Amino acid sequence: MEFALMVPLVAVLMLAVVQVGLVVHTRVMLTHAVRSGVRVAAVGGDDTAVGHAVIGAGGLVPEFTEVEVTRGADTVTVEVRYREPMRVPVISGLVDAVDLEAVARMRREDR
């Protein structure tokens, strides 16, 4: 009797752990992607090239990705916002998506 009551709870908790792992993985990939994008921007790449570098390096879905490039006198900043959809079925019924953000700044090398 107690086992039958606990199995669904334990299953949902295990699925939640899997989903958290997927979000953490995406966060790490987002950090890598924004660093790749700021490297391209630092050497003079245009905004389109930066966007391609971000999406290519992170394996991100373009429809869920926003890339913002800010060029200062000496530095360039790339900010990426990504909406990570929940991929585990039970968890996606509770939470639709998580918004992730990463920022990187680098000295300009195109001058």
C-alpha positions as CSV (number, residue, x, y, z in Angstrom):
1,M,0.0,0.0,0.0
2,E,2.7,2.5,1.0
3,F,4.8,1.5,-2.0
4,A,1.9,2.3,-4.4
5,L,1.6,5.7,-2.9
6,M,5.3,6.6,-3.0
7,V,6.0,5.4,-6.6
8,P,4.4,8.3,-8.4
9,L,6.0,10.8,-6.0
10,V,9.4,9.3,-6.5
11,A,8.9,9.1,-10.3
12,V,8.0,12.8,-10.5
13,L,11.0,13.7,-8.3
14,M,13.3,11.7,-10.6
15,L,11.9,13.4,-13.7
16,A,12.4,16.8,-12.0
17,V,16.1,15.9,-11.4
18,V,16.5,15.0,-15.1
19,Q,14.9,18.3,-16.2
20,V,17.2,20.3,-13.8
21,G,20.1,18.5,-15.4
22,L,19.0,19.5,-18.9
23,V,18.6,23.1,-17.8
24,V,22.0,23.2,-16.2
25,H,23.5,21.7,-19.4
26,T,21.8,24.4,-21.5
27,R,23.1,27.0,-19.2
28,V,26.7,25.8,-19.6
29,M,26.2,25.7,-23.4
30,L,24.8,29.2,-23.3
31,T,27.9,30.5,-21.5
32,H,30.1,28.8,-24.1
33,A,27.9,30.3,-26.9
34,V,28.1,33.9,-25.5
35,R,31.9,33.6,-25.2
36,S,32.1,32.5,-28.8
37,G,29.9,35.4,-29.9
38,V,31.9,38.0,-28.1
39,R,35.1,36.7,-29.7
40,V,33.6,37.2,-33.1
41,A,32.4,40.7,-32.2
42,A,35.8,41.6,-30.7
43,V,37.6,41.1,-34.0
44,G,35.0,43.1,-35.9
45,G,32.3,40.7,-36.9
46,D,28.9,42.2,-37.6
47,D,25.8,41.4,-35.6
48,T,24.7,38.6,-38.0
49,A,28.0,36.9,-37.7
50,V,27.8,37.2,-33.9
51,G,24.4,35.6,-33.9
52,H,25.5,32.7,-36.1
53,A,28.5,32.2,-33.8
54,V,26.3,32.1,-30.7
55,I,23.7,29.7,-32.2
56,G,26.4,27.5,-33.8
57,A,28.5,27.2,-30.7
58,G,25.7,26.6,-28.3
59,G,23.5,24.3,-30.3
60,L,20.7,26.7,-29.5
61,V,17.3,26.9,-31.2
62,P,17.2,30.2,-33.1
63,E,13.5,30.8,-32.4
64,F,14.2,30.9,-28.7
65,T,17.4,32.9,-28.8
66,E,17.9,36.7,-28.6
67,V,21.4,38.1,-29.2
68,E,22.2,41.7,-28.3
69,V,25.6,43.3,-29.2
70,T,26.8,46.5,-27.6
71,R,30.0,48.1,-28.9
72,G,31.8,50.6,-26.8
73,A,34.9,52.6,-27.4
74,D,37.2,49.9,-26.0
75,T,35.0,46.9,-25.3
76,V,32.2,44.9,-26.9
77,T,29.5,43.2,-24.9
78,V,27.3,40.3,-26.1
79,E,24.2,39.4,-24.1
80,V,22.2,36.3,-25.0
81,R,18.7,35.5,-23.7
82,Y,17.4,32.0,-24.3
83,R,14.0,30.5,-23.5
84,E,14.6,26.8,-22.5
85,P,11.5,24.8,-23.0
86,M,10.9,22.0,-20.5
87,R,11.5,18.7,-22.3
88,V,10.3,16.2,-19.7
89,P,6.6,15.6,-20.2
90,V,5.4,15.7,-16.6
91,I,7.5,18.7,-15.7
92,S,6.4,20.6,-18.8
93,G,2.8,20.4,-17.6
94,L,3.9,22.3,-14.5
95,V,6.4,24.7,-15.9
96,D,6.3,25.9,-19.5
97,A,9.9,27.2,-19.9
98,V,12.8,28.8,-18.1
99,D,14.5,32.0,-19.3
100,L,18.3,31.9,-19.2
101,E,20.7,34.8,-19.8
102,A,24.4,35.1,-20.3
103,V,26.7,38.1,-20.8
104,A,30.3,38.3,-21.9
105,R,32.5,41.4,-22.4
106,M,35.8,41.5,-24.3
107,R,38.3,44.2,-25.4
108,R,37.9,45.2,-29.0
109,E,40.6,44.0,-31.3
110,D,39.3,45.6,-34.5
111,R,40.9,48.9,-34.0
